[in-house]
Structure formats: structure tokens, C-alpha cells
Amino acid sequence: MRVLVIGGGGREHAIVDACARHGHEVLCTPGNPGIAALARVLSSPQDPASLAALARQEGAEVVIVGPEVYLAAGVVDACEASGIPAFGPTQAASRLEGDKAWSKAFMERQGIPTAAHRAFDDLDAALEHLQVLSVPMVIKDAGLKAGKGVTIAHSVAEAEAALRDIFTQSGAQAVIEDFMTGQEVSVLALTDGERYALTPPSQDHKTIHEGDTGPMTGGMGVICPFPVPEAVMRQICEQIIEPTLRGLRNEGLPFRGVLYAGLMLTPQGPKVVEFNARFGDPEAEAVLPLLESDLAQHALDAARGALDPASVRFGTGASAVVILAAPGYPGEPQRDIPLGVPPAPAGTFIYHAGTRREGQRLLSAGGRVLAVTATAPTLLEALKAAYALADQVEFPGAQRRLDIGRRLGLRPAAEV
């Protein structure tokens, strides 16, 4: 079929790759140089009406929306109004990600386990609340922040600084949460609003530096699958995924697309850290290479409300992602750094997350620039292959973490 993918990062490169390998004709806007090797990249205004018009003009049979900003803008609504099936939640349903204060209130209403929290739209009230809390605590900007906007404050002074930073924006809201302990894991559900199929659990590494130190980023590396006991997976389904989909339906917000549950496996059981309304990035770069069945068909089926969960099949191997980020990220990344990308051997992938072409030169064009992925029978083998390939990339000053997988006791890159 003819598939239009909306977005231009590493996640969208992985989506395009997953569709192209099943023989579909893939179009992408705005795309990137890596995507251009697999799909026809189209220029277009990026507002909802223009994107729906592009899908109609190109005869797209299904639209797959990658980034959250497009969902929050209403691209799925515009496509549906034009009679084009779109894989992703509506603008109203995507509020589950786009408004953390609303999302927390929804979890309370539906009895979905999450951290104790309070939301504030007034700085003084938020600062006053800090005085009755113990550290560490978690400070979140309630708006869309591309996986950032979260501070784990180890002192009241650090929490105050994070709140003051959030409230420099007009109309800002902040969420203050208790700090949860345990292993963090991402569980993604492909869903038509009622039926769903889970991807293998994965684990992102959020901070910029080894040992989970430094500022939060959009994600610096992933291992998949992360070993979650079968009994805990049942809890996740019964206490989190199913009540969320049911609650959204009951509140008039049926959710079609990818429900991303960022979870903490606490001593009291799994709890929601946050929900996202799309494939994670870089989780998509880890999960989709393991997908054996047809993503485009699943997207079309889900958009039509007819997903067959039994048709969604993943391989039994493992994958690992190592992100190469620009100097200065997650602050102000340096751009236009010349890149040399080697050929990817079988079972490995170099997804373009922030690149551009200038003539024959490939240049960096963002914070997270390349997602180097490898698949293998075991996680350790996948990590070794991903780091070996990352070593071959020419990228002066690149930042990368050398301890992806360390929480499972896997040896860091310097030792493998």
C-alpha cells in the first residue's frame, strides 16, 4: 500500500524502515537524508490541513504520525475529516501526553497506579508545597517537552530552581511528584482503542552521562527486551493498559495508535511515570527492528478500529540502541558538524535523528544526531555490535553513553 509517514527523526526513520521492508511504497514529510534512501521525501507545510491535503493528493492509504507535536496539533483529526485513515490519537486523546497535569488527574479518576503528586499553576503555591516534601522529588513541566522538562531534585534549592524555570513561561503548569524507586521500563501498546498488542518491554537511558547523571535528555540508548516477569506483565496489562484504554473510551476519548506507558517497577508493583501518545524515541529504534509482522497493515487496521492483536509478531532476539549526540546537547547543540556514516552490516541500522545534506556532505542538524542499533540473539551481543558500529561513525565531539545496559549487570562499552 502507499503509506505517508509524518516526521523527520530517528523514530520516523525506523517507522519508514519497518514499512519499506514489507514492500510498501513509503512517502515521508519532512523526512531526513537517511529516510530519503528508503522513501520518497516530500516538502510540505507542516500544519494539519496541509498535511491532510498532501495525504489526499498523494493517494495515501494510511498515515502514520510520528512526533507528539503533530498529534497535539490535530493532524489525525484533519486526516480523518478528509476520509484518510491515520494511525495516532486525536488531538483530544493526545492530551494524555500533552498535559501532564490532566494526565495525572485522569490516572486518579481511573485508579491507575502512579506517584503521589500535585499540580500547580502558581509559582508561589508550588514553592510553598516544597516545604512539606522530602527529597529527592520530581519536578515536571506539564507541557510537551520532547522527553525533557523533568528534574529529579535532590535538594529543595534544586526543586525551587526547576520550578522558577518552568514558570518563566506564560500559562505554565508544573507537577510535583514523589520520587519512585525501582527499574524504569517502557511498555508500548499498538491499539485500536479496545484491542491491543504489546511490544517487547524496553529500557531507555534518559540522562546525558554515565551512571544516570547529568541533565535529562530525550533518551541516550535503549535495550530491548528488558526482562519483566510474566506476573508483572499481567499486572501492567490489567492495572494500567486496560484501565487506561477503557477510561479514555468512557470519557469520550477513544485512543487509537501507540499508547506508551513509561513505568517504574516499584517494590509496590508497576506504577506509571508518564504516558506518551506515540512511539518512543529512541524506543522505536529498538523495538521496530524486532517486529516481524507488517507495521503498515497494523496501522491501517488500528486506524479502522479492527486491529488483530494475534497478527502482531516480534522476533525472539534482542536489540540495543546507542545514541550519538552533538556537543552541547541537551543544552544548545552544535550544528553542521561533518558526519561520516559507514555501511551498516546485516542486523544493524544507523537511523538518522538529526541530519541534513549540503551538496554531497552529511551534516549534523540537531541534538540527538544518529541512533546506532543492532539486533542479535542476546542483549550482550546486540550491545557489542551497536558499540562496534558506533565506533566506526565519524562524528567529531560526539557524546554517547558507554554504560547502556549496565542496570542489568551487562558490562559497559569500554569493557565489552
Salt bridges, closest charged atoms under 4 A:
GLU12 OE2 - ARG11 NE 2.67
ASP17 OD2 - ARG21 NH1 3.12
GLU25 OE1 - ARG2 NE 3.04
GLU25 OE2 - ARG40 NH2 3.93
GLU58 OE1 - ARG40 NH2 3.06
GLU68 OE1 - ARG11 NH2 3.81
GLU68 OE1 - ARG278 NE 3.27
GLU97 OE2 - ARG278 NH2 2.68
ASP99 OD2 - ARG95 NH2 3.34
GLU108 OE2 - HIS117 NE2 3.86
ASP141 OD2 - LYS145 NZ 3.78
GLU177 OE2 - LYS104 NZ 2.86
GLU177 OE2 - LYS140 NZ 3.11
ASP192 OD2 - ARG195 NH2 2.76
ASP204 OD2 - LYS206 NZ 3.33
ASP212 OD1 - ARG401 NH2 2.97
ASP212 OD2 - ARG406 NH2 2.69
ASP212 OD1 - ARG407 NH2 2.80
GLU230 OE2 - ARG234 NH1 3.65
GLU251 OE1 - ARG109 NH2 2.88
ASP294 OD2 - HIS24 NE2 2.83
ASP336 OD1 - ARG356 NH2 2.83
GLU358 OE2 - ARG356 NH2 3.28
GLU358 OE1 - ARG361 NH2 2.94
ASP391 OD1 - ARG400 NH2 2.65
ASP403 OD1 - ARG401 NE 2.89
ASP403 OD2 - ARG406 NE 3.15
